[in-house]
Amino acid sequence: MSRRESFFGPFHALVRALWGWTILTLKTTSTGFGAEIGAPSGGALFDRLDRMRDSASETLLRTVERFDRLFGDERLHEEADRTRLSVQLGLRADEREGVRLESRLRLHLELPNLERRWLVFVEDAIESDEVTHPAAWRDAVTDSRPAAGLRLAVSRYGRLSANADAGARFGSPFQLFLRGRLTLRKEWEEWERRLTQTAIWYTNYGLVFSSSAQWTMSLPGDRLLRSTTAVEWRETRNGVTPSQTLEFLQAVREKRGHRITLRAEWPETPKCRAAVYTTEYTFRYRLRRDWLRLRA
């Protein structure tokens, strides 16, 4: 044996003994070691992520619902599945049409003691260009075309909702109509997506189909950004009518709200002769709880 081997021999033996003791310790205490540092298992980690995602989705849904109620979004009436009354009285200023009287009544009355959700609905709209003449207001009421019918809420819960309407629109001309609406909702992080398909049949105007894809994003400072892409086909028109709407909404202390809307529409595409571009600003103020609001 050389002098070098005789010198390092005890050292190598000590190193091999330490490595053997370390490996044996890790094998016998691996379970305890993992529990000590708090490393979650795969199933627990996914469950925690699912709970975080569900909480974020619920927060986003409550925010979107609060904004839609504050601004009286059209979706609340189209998807109504319980008793709801909305009365709008006021004036509307338009660059092309000037100032005009614009009032609307919408009532959805739930029928009690039924297994399925049945509702009776009544709708009426009154418009007049002569806002300074009371006689013109009476003529507008006489010339209005109210509608009444029955609604069946096919699906009410979850991300899928559907309803079907059957009714009549009075006035000249009198006509019957059938209407069906299907909405699929999906949340993804700070985004809400709504895909909507609507089909309407009138005895005089024929069929109307419309499809829309709406994306709503929650922004800091109690704000929403909403983009809606839609396309409509009518039996009485040539081509289709695509449209794009961009909305910026802001709420102030849950009582006031501002909305800026940019909208573009291309009638009778692909032979569109003139596009329609609209810019609108809306101010809403809640005067009394959730049932009295001011819109300007």
Buried (B, 14 or more C-beta within 10 A) or exposed (E): EEEEEEEEEEEEEEEEEEEEEEEEEEEEEEEEEEEEEEEEEEEEEEEEEEEEEEEBBEEBEEBBEBBBBBBBBEBBBBBBBEEBEBEBEEEBEEEEEEEBBBBBBBBBBBEEEEEEBBBBBBBBBBBBEBBEEEEBBEEBEEEBBBBBBEBBBBBBEEEEBBBBBEBEBBEEEEBEBBBBBBBBBEBEEBEBBBEBBBBBBBEEBEEBBBBBEBBBBBEEEBBBBBEBBBBBEBEEBEBBBBBEBBBBBBBEEEEBBBBEBEBEBBBBBEEBEEEEEBEEEBEBBBEEEEEEBEBE
